[in-house]
Amino acid sequence: MMQHLSDEHTALYSRILEGSAQILPNGLEQHDGQEEFDKSAWDKCGALGLCGLTVPTMLGGSGLDPLSAVIAMEAFGRGCADNGLGVSLGAHLWGCLTLLLAGDRARNVDIIRDLATGRKIGALAVSEPEAGSDLAAILTTAVAVDGGYRLEGRKCYVTNAPVADVLVVLAETRPGNLAFGLSAFCLERGTPGLTTPAPVSKMGLRTASMGDVELDGCLVPKSARIGAEGAGLSLFLKVMEMERAFILAPAIGSMERVFEATRHYAQNRKQFDQPIAEFESVYGRLAEMYRRTSLARLVLRDAAARKGSGGSITLEASMAKLTISDAWVANCQDALAIFAAKGYLSATGIERELRDALGGQIYSGTSDIQRRTIAKMLRVIS
Ligand SMILES: Cc1cc2nc3c(=O)[nH]c(=O)nc-3n(C[C@H](O)[C@H](O)[C@H](O)COP(=O)(O)OP(=O)(O)OC[C@H]3O[C@@H](n4cnc5c(N)ncnc54)[C@H](O)[C@@H]3O)c2cc1C
């Protein structure tokens, strides 16, 4: 369903769909099994312009508005079945790069250019062992020293950390003050005192490399700080608005792929002398899968169009994140019910899609946190 797309959007969708289908023509099952991040697949994303979709062209990016960017990422998700790669791209683009752009872009031109072209990989390190949903619990500190800051602490669950060249880190510069006590820092791999241990093993999105970031007496110059001291929370909230709204755009393409495969299976698999698609419980699930995908796409594109016309989209971002992630999980469960035993086997790819989809209800704020944000924006709670 390609409703209300301009000729330019349709051409963009077709170009990215075609290019994405070449990114990982085979080997996904093996990469997933061995939890491998595929750098050559990443490089192909860079060549397609996916690593810097919304970055201005003068900074090496594709210069797209938010609606065009999500249309490109929907096409990516449809053409490339590697959902882990989609999340790697999302953390790089909507997390790391968006924060750098919101901060001192003039100071970080070279880094932004390398990230936007995909020559470098970015990560956004916020979560900590004691600080998940609750940013006020962040314990990583950045203490002002002669000429710069000394960072101490540990970040966890950071997408791309084991492979990232650039890590944007949130740390306390004034402990105990959430509103003005956090600052953002741009660290490059190789900075003494910065280490990224081996990737952690996880349930889904296994081709996206995830791990800790350890900061042990990590000395950085003042120029590594992004924005003013104490501006970390406001920068992070700007980033979260974009990340929450758009990080699940590839899931729309994934849902379309899974729907097509499930429809084909249901129309060809026969039981009791008829295609199983004839059973009400099966065609009902297919109808629901299509409905959820279409609604999720509308909510996503609405958020993107609103962002493009300026202004805040805090409410729309949480609505998009919640709607898409719930639809993705429900659709995978319906696909599994229809494929039954065949879907339970790794070779079909359905069980991998379900494992991948479940992560979408956690990263960039859990579903509970999205509901809480929606209730706050509607002034149901203060
Ligand atoms: C695949 C994946 C990728 C990730 N990538 C990154 C990354 O790149 N960078 C990064 O910094 N982090 C990343 N994370 C971490 C992610 O941001 C956190 O997992 C998330 O913010 C939730 O934190 P938590 O897991 O510690 O859960 P907790 O905050 O401990 O929450 C536990 C439970 O309590 C509920 N809960 C907590 N507070 C409230 C509340 N106020 N109201 C209602 N319910 C509440 C939650 O919904 C959840 O059910 C990633 C996580 C995953 C799974």
The ligand as a MOL file (V3000), in Angstrom:
LIG
                    3D

  0  0  0     0  0            999 V3000
M  V30 BEGIN CTAB
M  V30 COUNTS 53 58 0 0 0
M  V30 BEGIN ATOM
M  V30 1 C 17.9230 -4.4940 21.1270 0
M  V30 2 C 18.2530 -3.3870 22.0770 0
M  V30 3 C 19.0520 -2.3320 21.6540 0
M  V30 4 C 19.4150 -1.3150 22.5590 0
M  V30 5 N 20.2640 -0.3260 22.1330 0
M  V30 6 C 20.6650 0.6320 23.0140 0
M  V30 7 C 21.6080 1.6360 22.6140 0
M  V30 8 O 22.0530 1.6840 21.4550 0
M  V30 9 N 22.0120 2.5410 23.5400 0
M  V30 10 C 21.5510 2.5280 24.8270 0
M  V30 11 O 21.9500 3.3890 25.6070 0
M  V30 12 N 20.6490 1.5860 25.2400 0
M  V30 13 C 20.2030 0.6420 24.3650 0
M  V30 14 N 19.3030 -0.3310 24.7700 0
M  V30 15 C 18.8020 -0.3170 26.1360 0
M  V30 16 C 17.3670 0.2010 26.2250 0
M  V30 17 O 17.3280 1.5760 25.9620 0
M  V30 18 C 16.8300 -0.1510 27.6170 0
M  V30 19 O 16.7410 -1.5540 27.6680 0
M  V30 20 C 15.4750 0.4680 27.9070 0
M  V30 21 O 15.5880 1.8590 28.0610 0
M  V30 22 C 14.8380 -0.1210 29.1790 0
M  V30 23 O 15.7510 -0.1620 30.2290 0
M  V30 24 P 15.9390 -1.5210 31.0710 0
M  V30 25 O 16.1180 -2.6340 30.1060 0
M  V30 26 O 17.0150 -1.2930 32.0590 0
M  V30 27 O 14.5510 -1.7550 31.7910 0
M  V30 28 P 14.0240 -1.0440 33.1400 0
M  V30 29 O 14.0600 0.4260 32.9860 0
M  V30 30 O 14.7040 -1.6530 34.3100 0
M  V30 31 O 12.4980 -1.5000 33.1300 0
M  V30 32 C 12.1030 -2.7900 33.5830 0
M  V30 33 C 10.5790 -2.8900 33.4620 0
M  V30 34 O 9.9460 -1.8660 34.2600 0
M  V30 35 C 9.1180 -1.0460 33.4440 0
M  V30 36 N 9.2240 0.3470 33.8850 0
M  V30 37 C 10.3410 1.0250 34.2580 0
M  V30 38 N 10.0360 2.2810 34.5880 0
M  V30 39 C 8.7050 2.4270 34.4070 0
M  V30 40 C 7.7830 3.5090 34.5580 0
M  V30 41 N 8.1670 4.7200 34.9810 0
M  V30 42 N 6.4810 3.2930 34.2480 0
M  V30 43 C 6.0640 2.0740 33.8160 0
M  V30 44 N 6.8820 1.0130 33.6570 0
M  V30 45 C 8.1840 1.1870 33.9450 0
M  V30 46 C 9.6680 -1.2080 32.0310 0
M  V30 47 O 8.6850 -0.9390 31.0400 0
M  V30 48 C 10.0830 -2.6750 32.0410 0
M  V30 49 O 8.9530 -3.4820 31.8160 0
M  V30 50 C 18.9230 -1.3410 23.8960 0
M  V30 51 C 18.0890 -2.3940 24.3050 0
M  V30 52 C 17.7560 -3.4070 23.4190 0
M  V30 53 C 16.8770 -4.5300 23.8870 0
M  V30 END ATOM
M  V30 BEGIN BOND
M  V30 1 1 1 2
M  V30 2 1 2 3
M  V30 3 2 2 52
M  V30 4 2 3 4
M  V30 5 1 4 5
M  V30 6 1 4 50
M  V30 7 2 5 6
M  V30 8 1 6 7
M  V30 9 1 6 13
M  V30 10 2 7 8
M  V30 11 1 7 9
M  V30 12 1 9 10
M  V30 13 2 10 11
M  V30 14 1 10 12
M  V30 15 2 12 13
M  V30 16 1 13 14
M  V30 17 1 14 15
M  V30 18 1 14 50
M  V30 19 1 15 16
M  V30 20 1 16 17
M  V30 21 1 16 18
M  V30 22 1 18 19
M  V30 23 1 18 20
M  V30 24 1 20 21
M  V30 25 1 20 22
M  V30 26 1 22 23
M  V30 27 1 23 24
M  V30 28 2 24 25
M  V30 29 1 24 26
M  V30 30 1 24 27
M  V30 31 1 27 28
M  V30 32 2 28 29
M  V30 33 1 28 30
M  V30 34 1 28 31
M  V30 35 1 31 32
M  V30 36 1 32 33
M  V30 37 1 33 34
M  V30 38 1 33 48
M  V30 39 1 34 35
M  V30 40 1 35 36
M  V30 41 1 35 46
M  V30 42 1 36 37
M  V30 43 1 36 45
M  V30 44 2 37 38
M  V30 45 1 38 39
M  V30 46 1 39 40
M  V30 47 2 39 45
M  V30 48 1 40 41
M  V30 49 2 40 42
M  V30 50 1 42 43
M  V30 51 2 43 44
M  V30 52 1 44 45
M  V30 53 1 46 47
M  V30 54 1 46 48
M  V30 55 1 48 49
M  V30 56 2 50 51
M  V30 57 1 51 52
M  V30 58 1 52 53
M  V30 END BOND
M  V30 END CTAB
M  END
